[in-house]
């Protein structure tokens, strides 16, 4: 198996500086010697076989179990070498790995058929980890989704605030007291922002016990319990109607077999003159299977769609697409902040869980950043409505709405809560 791994790495790494020490004690260096050196040691023959048979899974798995170590450099540096060492060749271009990808894609339905019971179990696997873990690397508002970097030097907290502002402007909430549904509300940051800044009445739904408890407490501490309520329930059991619907970072957990159900339910909950904003990870190329490591260890039951897969369901749901925006590299920068923060407080994470957990999360954060920076992942923001006239004719209202929100954030006591309205633009 050693010669298979050597042949694969030789094709992957034409530039860069990667050294691999194999289980038999021999070492080989790949690349042209440029860049920061990375030294990986494969400790067991089992790990060597895994890398030869299924590198997409076994690289992260064996790093987590300790069967692979990094003697120099870090996991992000290793993945950078893998994904930038030869832009004309990817590991899945080989016949066997192409077969594995196709096999996983064909049988993805079994993993993604998320019933209400299964969806709750999948969510609890990741989001019911202790909140102390997420405090180590998220922003103060616990936004666990792609931030919106208006400037390269923007802090994570400012970029996450900009994300909430950008989404709020796209929702085009034009009067106080409008009812908003937040599907997959997380720890409540988006819902609380809408209540504070635009005077919305928000209902947030989540399947995570941990997130629900924290969101309820945050609303109470902020004196917003009358404006914001959080429910521990599936979106499929939610009753409407709502003036606006927002969903940030939840659609990745729906699973392709449930796409039509998701959009039809959203259509039934949204008023005829309402607006919906969907913020989700997506891929820029053709549909394929999820990474098997991420599927097992991080997000079971999830699926990252191509835009074509989403649109097929939207077209059958009764909703119309009124705007599409692709956020490129914003998530790469978000994940860079998360990874650097996590690594700076790694010992605290180890005290909460253990070494294997930390290694798995190192790989998860580094691999995710790599996927957004050098591979095929982006973020889709889809604005949907029943009526094409539900939003202004041009996109200028988004910038004006953001300016209004910035002013309101800077002087929150200057207006009575809910008194401010977005500037309006005539429709046809």
N, C-alpha and C positions, 0 to 999 in steps of 0.2 A: 504493500500500500504506500510505502514511502515514495516510490518513484512517481505514483499518481499525484500525490500532494506536491512533490517537487515540480512536476510538469505544469500543474495548475498555477502554482505560485510564480513560476518563471514567466508564464504568459501574463499574469496579472500585474506583476511588479517590474516594469521596464525602467521607471524612474523612481527615485526615493531610496531609502536605506533600511531594509528589513533583514534581520538575521533570525533564522530559526534553528534552534537546537532540538534535534530529534531524540526519541526515546533511547536510541542506541548510543547517544553521547556525541554524535557528529553534528557539526554546525555548517550552515550554508548561508551566505549573504546574497540578497537579491536587490536589483535596482542599480542605479548609476552612482550611488553614494551621495546624492544630494538630499538636502532636507535633514530634519531631526532624526537621529537613528532610533529604531525600535528593535527590541530583541525579545522574541517570543520563545518560550521553552515548552515543548510538548512532553508531558511527563509520563504518559502511558501509551501503550500500543492501542488500547481501546480508543483513546482520543485521536490517535493518528488515523485509525480506520474511520472514525466518525467524520473527520475533516475530509477524507477522501470520498466518502459515500454521500454525505449531506452537510456541506459546510454552512449552509444557511441556518441550520439548527445547532449543530454540534460546536461551532465556535463559541457561541454564547453559553451553551449548556456546560461545556467542559471548562470554560473559564469560571463559571459559577461553582462547579464541584471541586475546583483546584487541580484538575487534570491538565490544565494549561495555565502557565504563569507568564507574566511580563517582567523580564529582568531589567529592561530599559524602556523608557517611554511609557505611554499609557494607552488605554483602549481606543480613545479617539484618534491618537496618532497611528495606531495599527490600522484602523478602518480607513483613515485618510489615505494611507499607502495602498490599501486594497482597491479603493474606489477611484483614485486619481492616478495610480501608477501606469495605467494603460487605458486611456479613454475609449479606445476602439475594441476593448474586450472586457466582458463581464463574466463572472464565474458561472452564471446560468446560461451562458452561450454554449457550453459543452453539451453534447448529446444527452448524457445521463442526467445532468442537473436540469436541462430543459424538460426531460421526461418527468422528473419529480415535480417541477412547477406545474406542469399540465395535469398530473395526477391529483395534486392538491386542489387545483382549481376545479376540476370535475367533481370532486367529492366535498367541496366546501359547503354545500347545502346542508349536509348532516350536522356540521358544526355551527351553522348560522341560523338554524331553525329555532329561533328564540321565542319560546312560549313565555307567558307572564312569569311563571315559576322559574324557568331557566334564566330569564333576563335578570331577575332579582339575584339569583345565585351568582351570575357572572359579574354583576355590579359589585356585590359584596366582596368578591375575590380581590378587587383592587381598591375600591373606594372606602371600604370599611377598615382599612389599615389605620392604625392610630393617627390621630390628627397631629401628634408631635412629629411624625415623620415629615408630613407635608410642610410643617412650619420651618423645617430646615432649609427648604430651597424655593418655596413659592413666594410671591409678593405678599404684602400685608393683607390684601383682600382675598388671598387664596384663589386666584384665578388660575385654574388648571387647564388652560387652553391657549391657543396662539395669541400672542400680544400683537399690537399694531405699532410698529416703529416708524414714527414720523421723521426721526433723525437717527443717524447711525450711532450717536453718542447718548441716546436716550436711556435712562435707567429702566430697569424692569418694571418698577412700580408705575412710572410715568407711561410706559408703553402699554401696560395693562389698563390703565385709566383711559388712554387714547382708544383702545379697543372697545371699551364699553361706550365711550362717547360716539365712536364711529357707527356702532351697531344701533345705538339709540337714535342717531340722526336718520339712519336708513328706515327705522320703524315709522318715522314721520308722525309721531304722536302729537296731535294738534290741539288737544284741549285737556285740561286737568280731569282726573277721574276716569279716564279710559281704562278698560279692563284688559290686562295683559296676562297671557299664559307663558310661563317659562318652563319649557320641557327639558328636563335634565338640569335642574337649577343649581346643582353642586352645593357649595357652602353658602349660597345666597347672594353673592356679590352683585350679579347683574340685576337681580330683582330689587335689591336695596337701592342700587344706583337709580333705577327707573322711578322708584317711589320718591327718592330725595330730589332728583333733578327735574323731573317732568310731572310730578304729581300723579303718577299712575297708580292704579289699584292692581296689584300683582299677585297671581297665584303661581307658586313654584311647585313642581312635582319632581320627586327623586325616588330611587329605589334603595338608596344607601341610608342605613340607620345612623351612621356616624355623621354624614352630611346633613341629614334632616335635623338631628338634635342641635348641631352647631348653628344651622341657619335659623331655626326657631329662636335660639338664644340671642343671636345677633339682632334679629328684628326687635325682640323685646328690649335689649340693651339700648337700641337706637330710638326707642319710642315709636316704632313703626308697625307694631303688631296689628293695628287697625287697617293699615294700608297694604301690608304684605302678609300673606299666609303661605305656609309651606306644608305640603301634603306628602305623606309617605305612600305613594301609589304609582301605578303604571299609567303612562299617558293614555293607554287604551281604555282605561276606566274613568277618564276625566270627562266632566260635563261642562258644556259651554252655554252660550256662545261668548267669544272674546273679540274685542276690537283689534287686538294685536297678538301675535304669537312670536316668540323668540326661542331659538334652540341653539345652544352653543356647545359644541364638543360632545353631543350626545348621539348624533346620527351614526357615528362610527360603531355604535353598539347595537344598532337595530338589526343588522343582518339582511342580506339581499332578499331572502324569501319574504321579508316583512316590509319591504319598501312601499309597495302599493297600499298596504294597511296603514302605514305611517302617514302617507300623504292624503289618503282618503279621510282618515280620522282628523287630520289637521284641517282639511277642507270643511268638514262638518262642524268643527269647533270655531272656525273663523267666520265672522260676519261678512255679509256681501260686500261691504265697503272696507273690509279689514285688510291688513298687511301682515305678512309673515316674513321673518328673516331667519334663514338657516345658515349656520356657520359650521362647516365640517371639513375634516381632512379628506383629500381626494388624490387621485393619481392622474398624471398627465398623459399616460399612455393607455394601451388597451387593458381590459380587465384581466386580472390575474389573482392568484391566491395571496393571502397574507403571509408575512414572515412566520415560520413555524415556531421560532423561539418566542416571539411576542405573543403568538396564539396560546402557547402553553403557560408561560410564566406571568404575563402581564395582562392581556386583554382577551380572555377566552370568549368565544362567540362573536368577536368583532369582525368587521370587514371594511376595508377602505375602497371606496368605489371609484371607477372612472366616471367622468361627467355624463357619458352616454348612458350609463346604467341608472343614474339618478333621473335623468330627463325622461327616460321611458316610463318611469313610475309617475312623475309629475304630470305628464301628458294624459295619463289615464285617470287622474284624480279629480279633475275639474278645476284645478288651479292653473293660473297662467304665470309664466316667468316674466317679471317686470325689470329685473336687473341681475346681472352676474358679474362678480368681481373675483379675480384670482389673486390671492395674497402669496407672492413668491418670496421665499427666503425669510419671511417674518417669523415662521415657526423655527427655522434653523437658528435664528438669533435668540428666540425665546428659550430654546433647548440649550443653547450655549450658556445662558445665564443659569438655568436650572442645574446643568451638569457641573459648572464651576462652583456653584453654591453647595451642591450636594457633596462634592469632593472636599471642599473646605471644611465641612462638618461631618465627614465620613465616620469618624470615631463615635460621634453622638448617635448616628444611625446604627452603628454596630452595637452600641449599648442597648438600643431599643430592640433590635432583632439579633442578627449574627453576621459572621463573615460571609457566608454564602449569600445571604440576602443582599449585602452590600455589593458583592461582585455582580450579582444578577442585575441590580439597579444601575451599576456603573455601565454595564453592557447595554442595557435598555436605553439609557439616556444618550450614550455615545452613538449607538446604532440609529436611534431616532433622528438625532441631529444630522448624521451622515446621510440619511435617506432624504431629508429635506434640502440639504446643502448640495449633494452631488448626484442624487438619484432622481426619482420620479414623483415625489410627494409635494403637494402644495395644499393650500386651504381654499375651499370654495365658499363664497358668500352668495347665497341665492335669495333674492327678494321675490316673494310670491304673492298673488292676490287673485280674487275672483274676477275683479273688474280692472281693466287696464287703466282706468282713470282714477284708481285709488291712490296713486302717487303722482307728483308733479311731472310735467312733460320732460324736463331736462334734469340733469343730476346736480344742478347748482344748489338745490335745497339741502343737499348733504353737507356741503361746506358751510353754508349759512347756519344750519342746525348745529354743527360742531362749534362754530364761533359762539353761538348763543349758550351752548352748554359750558364752554370754557369760561365765559363771563360769569355764569351762574356758579360754577365750581369755585371761582376766585372770590365770590362775594355771596356765600350761601345765605347770609342773614339779610341781604339787601332786598329780598322779595319774600313774601309769604309763600310757604311751600305750596306748589301746585299753581301759582299765579302765572308763571312764565309759559309762553307758548312759542312753538317754532314759527318762523316766518313762512308764509304760505306762497305758493306759486300757482297761477291759474292753470287749470286743465283744459283740454279741448272740449 
